[in-house]
Amino acid sequence: MSEEYEEIHSEEVDRVVAALELLSESVSSETIKSMLEGCSSEIYYLVYEDEEGLAA
């Protein structure tokens, strides 16, 4: 099996992270808020993890 590579653009990641942050602010459940923040972090690191590693 060969692994497929999907290019993910930073603009899309920024847009999704911003939407998750807005959604997180609108919920009262701490459990849901925590899950949304975790998703936001994972999506953020799809693009920015490698860039931060190179800058360090």
Secondary structure, 3 states (H helix, E strand, C coil): CCCCCCCCCHHHHHHHHHHHHHHHHCCCCHHHHHHHHHHHHHHHHHHHHHHHHHHC
